[in-house]
Amino acid sequence: MSTLIDIKENIKNLQALGDLINAYEEIASIRMKKIRDTVLRNRIYQEEVNGIFEKVRKWYSRETFALAKNRGKSKQITFIPHNGKNVAVLMSANTGLYGSIVPDTYRMFIKEARETQSEITIIGKYGFQLFLSENIGKPYTYFDYPDFGDDNDKLYEIIKHIVQYEQIHVFYGKFRNIISQESTMLSVSAKIELSDEGDDGKKKEYYIFEPTLEKILIFFETQIFSSLFQQSMKESQLSKFASRFVAMDKASTNTETEMNKLEFDKNRIMHNNFNKKQLNVVAGLMGT
């Protein structure tokens, strides 16, 4: 059974832990609020751009069908050299205390890493340590990147490395709301399936391509992917801070509950000690 000294020491330690949890929670809240509006606004913009891109891609997939035939018999086309390989990319974190979103995303990522022939790219020390502990024996590339803020030089290195692959799967956390984060996979293919078939029953849309289809395709393969990847980075950061905020809030509640228990035990022991002293005084008076 704990003594009064032990309980007071536990209360002191728990108060220090509570202060640390509150500090983490406050920082997470500040950083989450700082980037949330930008991320959500850019998400809408990116979705609209992607929608336009898909419409145009369907159109020039038909228009470039003849061009693909001239290049060979392939029914796929890409104008930027790729290495013909697939890659699974994990956006993790450099530290822990981000709640469940980082391990949940890692589990989705490692499932693909085990079941496919994809090469591995990992961003963040925490995810890298988890991957090394799996010892699955696959080639990998590791990049460091800050959990908050930007590093354009490192981002350029990461994109330059990833864009060389034929098929890219990016695993990251996506912000839904303050209490709900979702592990997500972004799939990007360098190849575009070409067809001379139109959409049955739908009104055709006509586009004028300027300057050329090849230059437009090169632009989409580079700039659109870079934009998608940057948005995924920001989504990952936002989901991590939202997840940390929820985790710290829960930890704060648990700390308060435990503190109340310790205070109750402390008061009970002090009350018992006081009663014993009173009984000893009474016994002493009666013995005189």
Secondary structure, DSSP 8 states (H G I E B T S, - for coil): ---HHHHHHHHHHHHHHHHHHHHHHHHHHHHHHHHHHHHHHHHHHHHHHHHHHHHHHHHHHHHTHHHHHHH-S-SEE-SS---S-EEEEEE--SSS-STTHHHHHHHHHHHHHHHS--EEEEESHHHHHHHHHH-----EEEE---SSS--HHHHHHHHHHHTTSSEEEEEEEEEEETTEEEEEEEEEES-EE--S---TTS-------SS-HHHHHHHIIIIIHHHHHHHHHHHHHHHHHHHHHHHHHHHHHHHHHHHHHHHHHHHHHHHHHHHHHHHHHHHHHHH-
